[in-house]
């Protein structure tokens, strides 16, 4: 059975060769299509069924892309992002069940509605598909009017979801722009605020009687990792210049709660006892509580909000085995997940009161790699690994002076 041809070319006058395009209906019709036309991916190994559904899609004024198995469907989805997928189940190479699983596991495709159109008329199969994320299930032979109605209903839902997402992005952009304008208008006050935050953080760090550059390195690591994530990761839509700016300036607050931890524990040589470990873990809760109290007096301060998230959650783990709350995966604030990687790298490559010998850059990088998916967010680890040379330059440029060992990092 011949596969549909494909092309990446979108000339102004020539549509892609694997798409079926409805004829132009004049200027008004073209404007309507620009507003309403959708990309619909049809996946079926039976050529007759494939073309029948494609013809139906065209009569509704939409664009059809064709695939005869799951592998072709994933390729088509990458080339021509669909607004809706009509999916058969029993196909060669990769069947519809596996295709549905891959679509719903993918961060880009999981929001695309999928209507299963199959000859399998089995209640258990229908339930499995719906539980796996399918939006609807229609059995063959189907009623064309019913399928058309289901297509339009799914597209209407998708358009509404897209519209809400676009409005959210617009509101977020407006909010970010307002924050930048406020910062520009009150530049001197903002600079004084940053200086105060950094001074307080250095005061906490100075309790170990050293002049180390831990805080300076941490904020540089965070900034570098965040920029890499913004350029090359699924978190790109969550990270803008304002996020990076706030992360950079709030990161020194991550250990602010250690001001309440006794020196006898904070600078103790050797291993801590279990009760001592429980006490030092409290620095996350103390730091967050302190910053929240300040935020109540001065609400709406983005730096305090970032600082609170970071102070509370930078010792959480991706697998849920961290502290103080045992949060996991995306339930941990993104800013804290970024800082966690930088903080552990810095702890590994610096002399500590409980471990006088530091690890090399290469050893620390390998330890971070080994923590991917357990201690750390795999996406952030990948970003860290991609800029490990830059991380090493920061480490070398801001190296500590040879002084007494630094404060404990748990």
Helices and strands as residue ranges (DSSP letters): E 19-20, H 26-36, E 39-43, H 47-59, E 63-67, H 70-79, E 84-87, H 96-105, E 113-118, H 123-131, E 136-139, H 144-185, H 187-205, G 206-208, H 214-231, G 236-238, H 241-250, G 251-260, H 263-266, H 274-297, H 302-313, G 329-331, H 334-349, H 361-370, H 378-386, H 388-397
